[in-house]
Every structure is written in C-alpha cells, then in structure tokens.
Amino acid sequence: MEIDVLLRAVAQLESTIATGPIVPQVTPQEIRSYLASRYDFAKPLTLDDICADVERMLQTWQVQVTHPRYLGLFNPSVTAASVIGDTLTAMYNPQLATWRTSPAANEMERHVLVWLTGKFGLPADTIANFTSGGAEANFSAVVVALTRAFPDIGDHGLRHLTASPTIYMTGEAHLSFNKIAHMTGLGRRAIRPVATDRHMKMDLSDLARQVAADRQGGLAPFMVVGTAGTTAAGVIDPLPELARFCQSEGLWFHVDAAWGGAAVLSPCLRHYLGGIEAADSITCDAHKWFSVPMGAGMFFCRHPDAVSAAFRGEAFYMPRKTAGPVVDPYTTSPQWSRRFIGLKLFLALAHYGEAGYSQMIEHQTRMGDVLRAALTRAGWRVVNSTPLPLVCFTRDGLDTTKFLAALYERQIAWMSEVRLGDDASVLRACITSFRTTESDIEWVVREMSRLTL
Ligand SMILES: Cc1ncc(COP(=O)(O)O)c(C=O)c1O
C-alpha cells in the first residue's frame, strides 16, 4: 500500500476541516432530492466522480467531529495511523470469527488486549474482545454477569427464575443499560437507580440500603455498574469502595470506562481509576479517547469460564477449534462474523507508543483545565467536578437551546446541553480532539461572551 498517498490525504483533510464549518445547515429533503437527482444506479459512474461527490457531501452535510472546535460527545479526532489500520482491515477483509481463519489478525488483537489487561491491573487470564462500541461491551457484561449468577438461564431463560434479577447504577450511568435490560428480557425496571452525592458520584449508603431492601422484598440483586467518566459530566464513581461492597455482597462489579478508561495510559491520571483492577468486567472504547475511528469498543472480563458459558456456540460449518491456548471469538462474544476491529488500535499504539498516547491524553486534559479557567474568568459558572477534560457550565438566566443555536449558526464551536440530576439544563463541552489548542479555546470563550441573546 502507498502509505504516503494516504497520509497526504489524511493531512489535507485535517486542514480542510479545521478551516471549514463545524455544523451543517441542511434539511433531509435537500439531501434526498440531491441523491435522487444524481444516483438512480441505472448506469455506472466513475469512481473519481463518485468519491469527489461523496467527500463534498461529507464535508458540507455533517457535524465535523474531527474539527478542533468540536467540543462534543466523545467522538474523537482520529490519528493517521488508525486510519491506515482501518484501510488495511477493509482491504484484506479478514474474518476473525475463528482463530484458524485469521491467525495473524486474532493474535494482533490479543496482543493489544493482553497489554491493556495489564494496564488495568486485571489478572493475566482475563478474557477480552473488541466490540462494535461501548453499548455492545456493556451488553456483554450484563449477559455474562447474569449467566454467572444464574447458570440455568442459558438453557431455561429468565422465566425459570424464582426471583427477578436487579442491577444497580446511578442516573448518570449510560442509558445503553436501559436498552440492555430490555433486550436481555430483564426489563427496564430491573435497573435500580442509586442516588448520587453532591459531586454526582454514586452514594454508597443508598446503594447498600437499596440492595438490602430489594433482597428483603424478594428480588435478586446481581450486578453493580460503576462509571469511570460519566457521559454527561465525566464523573468517576468511587471505584475502590464499590469493589469492596460488591465483593462483600457477592455482586458482579462492572466498570463502564467507555471514555475514561484511556486515562490508565496517563501517569498523571491513572490513579483516578484506582479500584478498576478489582472489576469483574470493564468496558473501554478505543473509538473514544484512544482516538481511533468508529466502531471500536473493548470488553474485558476476569471470568473466562463465565464468558464461554454465556456465548458458547458450535456450528458444523465453522472451522474446528484450533488446539492450544486460543479461543474462537464467535464462541466468546455476541458477534459471529467479526471484523478486524483491533488493527486501528494496534497500529496507533505501535506507531505513537505509550508515551505518545499519554502525551495526547494529557494534552487534552490540560485543554480541559484551560477551558475551565477561561470560562470562569469570563463569568461562567462551572457546575461539574472531574479531573477529566469535560466541563459543564452555565450562567444566570441562560437559555441553553437558544444559546447553542446561535453558537452553531456562527460556527463558533459544537457543544451540547445536558441536565445534571433534576437541575436545569447546562452547557457541556468536552475536549475530544488532540488537535484542540489553547488559542482555539480562548477564541471560543471570547466569541461566546460576545453572543448577545
Ligand atoms: C459511559 C458510556 N458508556 C457507554 C457508551 C456507549 O458507547 P457506544 O456509543 O460506543 O456504544 C457511552 C457513549 O457515549 C458512554 O459515554
């Protein structure tokens, strides 16, 4: 492959995006009419023409998540090495369902996952796999935890249980768990919302009280989810205390570190994830703070037997299991056919190294501090507390929806609004790009102060 050509294309796109608009102004009808007028698929078009047209559409009709002033929802700028990784995956199209079909690809994924297992402090026999994203990793966690707590459900289903299983997390945990409760047949009411303290961390006494009350009431608590970097406010739940509680109560301890998990690569931040080493399972997304293209999540679990029990499967038409210390991912994960998801992370880690990664993560963390300080100086009130680069802020009388509309219209930045607990909505800005600079931030805050609504 001509890597230089690809690198030049990536670099050119970076500068095109950085100097262009962030937020599109377009209606569904406009795009549909355009597509209908050009693409009836009746006669073939040249690839040059199609690609030029597709790139134009993507550059005009998309929120540019790789823009340095996209301060958004955990969608990162992507490293050149990871783009090359995804391109190679598409070109070779390896099938990772079984080890035998793609030994090299399976072992490269394993190599990355074993390395990260060590960084999280999990035991050496931890089993891990790449997922489409955090939602699939969280889904895996619930299915495996359920299977371990109630071994008969694999054959007989939830309807054979005498008590309804329940899961505990705060209202700040990711809403994928509601869907997961629905999809697994647990039902959305199996999610028991635990109160938070004034920093929006899980309130341990409320957790203990609810678990005890639910047991008393005939329910079957089996899992607690702690979040390391909540979606709305970047808060890290008290992981060491949660680990201890789960151990003493015989509950599965899952840590959803979909975004925050990358902090294990930073010597300055990793202590904030203390306690994660005691997790039964961890979700960590490469397509968030590891800055690789979507979709790339990871699921880690210290109970290989429970994972095999949850996702067991055998089909005569699949290649026979290879002798030796290998697994066939189709028997240890929800997916069957499996893309080489891990190559983009393998390539990026190999190219930038651990030091390169920690610099990237610490740069973004510093930019979060710069943003907090600039906002405070400009009279905004920061309302969340986290060491991670996610800032929630407001000022008296702010209409967040109107404010964001003005921000988008002037192409100042992309950020979002969130409601923390029952409070009024506030603005949320997260440093998701390793290319965001101090001057980007100072400019955004200055322009925001000039907006009169
Ligand atoms: C804490 C957390 N967990 C899980 C998810 C779901 O991840 P994905 O969108 O990769 O499925 C998100 C998404 O933002 C998240 O913030």
The ligand as a Tripos MOL2 file, in Angstrom:
@<TRIPOS>MOLECULE
LIG
   16    16     1     0     0
SMALL
NO_CHARGES

@<TRIPOS>ATOM
      1 C1        -20.0880    5.9540   29.6750 C.3       1 LIG1
      2 C2        -20.5430    5.4150   28.3510 C.ar      1 LIG1
      3 N1        -20.8040    4.0880   28.2410 N.ar      1 LIG1
      4 C3        -21.2260    3.5410   27.0860 C.ar      1 LIG1
      5 C4        -21.4110    4.3210   25.9640 C.ar      1 LIG1
      6 C5        -21.8970    3.6880   24.6930 C.3       1 LIG1
      7 O1        -20.8110    3.6120   23.8270 O.3       1 LIG1
      8 P1        -21.0170    3.4230   22.2450 P.3       1 LIG1
      9 O2        -21.6600    4.6750   21.7780 O.co2     1 LIG1
     10 O3        -19.6160    3.2370   21.7790 O.co2     1 LIG1
     11 O4        -21.8530    2.2040   22.0530 O.co2     1 LIG1
     12 C6        -21.1520    5.6960   26.0280 C.ar      1 LIG1
     13 C7        -21.3260    6.5520   24.8450 C.2       1 LIG1
     14 O5        -21.0470    7.7160   24.8580 O.2       1 LIG1
     15 C8        -20.7090    6.2480   27.2430 C.ar      1 LIG1
     16 O6        -20.4740    7.5650   27.3740 O.3       1 LIG1
@<TRIPOS>BOND
     1     1     2 1
     2     2     3 ar
     3     2    15 ar
     4     3     4 ar
     5     4     5 ar
     6     5     6 1
     7     5    12 ar
     8     6     7 1
     9     7     8 1
    10     8     9 2
    11     8    10 1
    12     8    11 1
    13    12    13 1
    14    12    15 ar
    15    13    14 2
    16    15    16 1
@<TRIPOS>SUBSTRUCTURE
     1 LIG1         1 GROUP 0 **** ****
